[in-house]
Amino acid sequence: MARPVTLITGASAGIGAALAEEFAAHGHELVLVARRASQLKAVASAIEARGHARPHVVPADLALPDAGERIAAALAERDVAPQYVVNNAGFGLLGAAARLDRARQLAMIDLNARAFTDLSLRFVDSLERQRGGILNVASVAAFMPGPGMAVYHATKAYVLSFSEALHRELAPRGIRVTALCPGPVETGFQAQAGLPPDYFPRRLTRSAERVAREGYAGLMRGRRVVVPGSDNKVLSLLPRLLPRGLMLAIMSARRRDGDG
């Protein structure tokens, strides 16, 4: 039988790299996936230097239609099979949807939603055999509409909704599914999205390491949703308490991209 591994996407930096460290610290053999091979190898070397098994490195662009097949082939070649799948890869863009590059926004949907769905479903039989699970990295953005980051918020709402449904559907098969919904985290995400350094209040910000710890613990406990930090938990509840129009006004006020 193929050896059990934890497959982590977007593992070259930020939350993905922190999750790799967390899973490795708990004895999991890892397969790390991201576009940047050199950074993946650096993460793998750092994990090995801490006395853990060296992770397998699979460079892949998850936005490409055949990425899932390529990853599955790479796992088969190494005679490993997922016990846990961690869908962390994703990106966002700041700006009005009608003004941002349309192709770039469609690429965001391909990565944040389509590729995430593919990998959530592709290895279900393996996850069932090994009594494993799926950890999907969403965001507190999943709980509310996002004028100024409309497509990003929409894709993360999809991640949350799909993960909660899978949590119920796959439970009878012994598979845990957890949606991890962090608030702001100091990673390269902000720069890629075009967010200024002071865009988010400091009190909402958590470290990638803390988010990874809470995400791992939540998955192992079979929790449906994990929102790190009490302030972020309150933020995730606001859309249930406030009128939708008021939430839209509040989120619009967060806009700092200069176009309204």
C-alpha positions in Angstrom: 0.0 0.0 0.0 1.2 3.5 -0.8 2.7 5.5 2.1 0.3 8.1 3.6 1.3 11.7 3.1 0.0 15.2 3.6 -0.4 17.2 0.4 -0.1 21.0 0.9 -0.6 23.5 -1.9 0.8 27.0 -1.8 3.5 25.7 0.4 6.4 27.9 -0.7 5.7 30.7 1.8 3.4 32.3 4.3 0.6 30.2 5.7 1.4 27.3 3.4 5.0 27.1 4.7 3.8 27.4 8.3 1.3 24.6 7.8 4.1 22.4 6.3 6.2 23.1 9.5 3.2 22.3 11.7 2.3 19.0 10.0 6.0 18.0 9.9 6.3 18.7 13.6 3.5 16.2 14.2 5.3 13.5 12.2 3.5 13.7 8.8 5.4 12.9 5.6 4.7 15.9 3.3 4.3 16.6 -0.4 4.7 20.3 -1.0 3.1 21.9 -4.1 3.6 25.5 -5.5 4.8 27.2 -8.7 8.2 28.4 -7.3 10.5 25.3 -7.2 13.4 27.1 -5.5 11.3 28.3 -2.6 9.6 24.9 -2.2 13.1 23.3 -1.9 14.1 25.9 0.6 11.0 25.1 2.8 11.8 21.4 2.4 15.4 21.9 3.4 14.4 23.9 6.5 12.0 21.1 7.6 14.7 18.5 7.1 17.2 20.6 9.1 14.8 20.4 12.0 15.2 16.7 12.0 12.0 15.8 10.1 11.7 13.7 7.0 12.5 15.7 3.9 9.2 16.6 2.1 8.6 15.7 -1.5 8.6 18.8 -3.8 6.2 19.0 -6.7 6.4 22.3 -8.6 3.1 22.9 -10.4 0.9 25.8 -11.5 -2.5 24.9 -10.0 -4.2 27.4 -12.3 -3.6 25.1 -15.3 -6.4 22.7 -16.2 -4.2 19.6 -16.0 -2.6 20.4 -12.6 -4.6 17.8 -10.7 -3.6 15.1 -13.1 0.1 16.1 -12.8 0.0 16.1 -9.1 -1.7 12.7 -9.0 0.9 11.3 -11.3 3.7 12.7 -9.2 2.3 11.0 -6.1 1.9 7.7 -7.9 5.5 7.9 -9.1 6.6 8.3 -5.5 4.3 5.5 -4.3 2.5 7.8 -1.8 -1.2 8.7 -1.3 -2.8 11.5 0.5 -4.1 11.0 4.0 -4.6 14.8 4.4 -5.1 17.4 1.7 -4.4 21.0 2.6 -5.7 23.5 0.0 -3.9 26.7 0.8 -3.0 28.1 -2.7 -4.8 31.3 -3.7 -4.5 35.0 -4.3 -6.5 38.2 -4.2 -6.6 41.5 -6.0 -7.5 45.0 -4.7 -9.7 47.2 -6.9 -13.1 47.5 -8.5 -13.9 44.4 -10.5 -14.9 46.3 -13.6 -11.5 48.0 -13.6 -9.2 45.1 -12.8 -7.8 42.9 -15.5 -10.6 40.4 -16.4 -8.2 37.6 -17.3 -6.4 38.0 -14.0 -9.7 37.7 -12.1 -10.7 34.6 -14.0 -7.3 33.1 -13.1 -8.1 33.9 -9.5 -11.3 31.9 -9.9 -9.4 29.0 -11.5 -7.0 28.8 -8.6 -9.1 29.8 -5.6 -12.2 27.8 -6.6 -11.7 25.3 -9.5 -8.3 23.9 -8.5 -9.3 23.8 -4.8 -12.5 21.8 -5.8 -10.5 19.4 -7.9 -8.0 18.5 -5.1 -10.8 18.4 -2.5 -12.5 15.6 -4.5 -9.7 13.9 -6.3 -8.3 11.9 -3.4 -11.5 11.1 -1.4 -11.0 7.3 -1.7 -7.5 7.6 -0.3 -8.6 9.9 2.5 -11.3 7.4 3.4 -8.9 4.4 3.5 -6.6 6.3 5.7 -9.2 8.0 7.9 -7.7 11.4 7.1 -9.1 14.8 6.2 -9.1 18.0 4.2 -8.0 21.4 5.5 -9.2 24.3 3.2 -7.8 27.7 3.8 -10.6 30.3 3.3 -10.6 33.7 5.0 -12.8 35.9 7.2 -13.5 37.5 3.8 -15.7 34.4 3.2 -18.3 35.7 5.6 -19.1 39.0 3.9 -19.3 40.7 0.5 -16.2 42.6 -0.6 -16.6 45.7 -2.7 -13.0 46.5 -3.8 -12.1 42.8 -3.7 -15.3 41.4 -5.1 -13.9 38.2 -6.8 -11.6 37.3 -3.9 -14.4 37.5 -1.4 -16.7 35.5 -3.7 -14.1 32.8 -4.1 -13.5 32.5 -0.4 -17.3 32.4 0.3 -17.3 29.4 -2.1 -14.4 27.7 -0.3 -16.3 28.1 3.0 -19.6 26.9 1.7 -18.2 24.0 -0.1 -16.1 23.0 2.8 -19.0 23.1 5.2 -21.0 20.9 2.9 -18.2 18.4 2.5 -17.8 18.4 6.3 -21.3 16.9 6.5 -21.2 14.7 3.3 -17.8 13.1 4.1 -18.3 12.5 7.8 -20.0 9.1 7.4 -16.9 8.0 5.4 -14.6 9.0 8.3 -13.1 12.0 6.6 -12.7 15.3 8.5 -13.2 18.6 6.6 -12.2 21.9 8.2 -12.4 25.4 6.8 -9.6 27.6 8.2 -10.7 31.3 8.0 -7.9 33.6 9.1 -8.0 37.3 9.2 -5.0 39.3 8.1 -1.7 37.5 8.1 1.7 39.1 7.5 2.7 37.2 4.3 3.4 38.1 0.7 -0.4 37.9 0.0 -0.9 41.6 0.7 1.8 42.8 -1.7 0.6 40.5 -4.4 -3.0 41.7 -3.9 -1.9 45.4 -4.0 -2.8 46.1 -0.4 -1.0 48.9 1.4 0.9 47.8 4.5 -1.6 49.5 6.9 -4.7 48.3 5.1 -5.9 46.1 8.0 -6.1 47.0 11.7 -3.1 45.5 13.6 -5.5 43.9 16.2 -6.9 41.6 13.5 -3.4 40.4 12.4 -2.2 37.0 13.4 1.1 35.2 12.6 1.2 32.5 10.0 2.5 30.1 12.7 -0.4 30.8 15.0 -2.9 30.3 12.1 -1.2 27.0 11.2 -1.3 25.7 14.8 -5.0 26.5 15.2 -5.8 25.1 11.7 -4.0 21.8 12.4 -5.6 21.5 15.9 -9.1 22.2 14.5 -8.7 19.6 11.7 -7.5 16.9 14.1 -10.5 17.7 16.4 -12.9 17.5 13.5 -14.0 21.1 13.7 -16.1 22.4 10.8 -14.8 26.0 10.8 -11.7 27.6 12.6 -11.4 31.4 12.8 -8.1 32.3 14.6 -8.3 35.2 17.1 -11.3 36.5 19.1 -11.4 39.8 17.1 -11.7 37.9 13.9 -14.4 35.6 15.4 -16.4 38.7 16.2 -15.8 40.0 12.6 -17.1 36.8 11.2 -20.3 37.1 13.1 -21.2 40.7 12.1 -22.8 39.7 8.8 -25.4 37.6 10.8 -26.2 40.6 13.0 -26.1 43.6 10.7 -28.3 44.3 7.6 -26.7 43.3 4.4 -26.8 46.9 3.1 -25.0 48.1 6.1 -22.3 45.5 5.7 -21.8 46.5 2.1 -21.4 50.2 3.3 -18.8 49.2 5.9 -16.8 47.1 3.5 -16.9 49.9 0.9 -15.5 52.2 3.5 -12.4 50.0 3.7 -11.6 50.7 0.1 -8.3 52.5 -0.4 -7.7 52.0 -4.0 -8.6 55.5 -5.0 -11.6 55.0 -7.1 -14.5 55.6 -4.8 
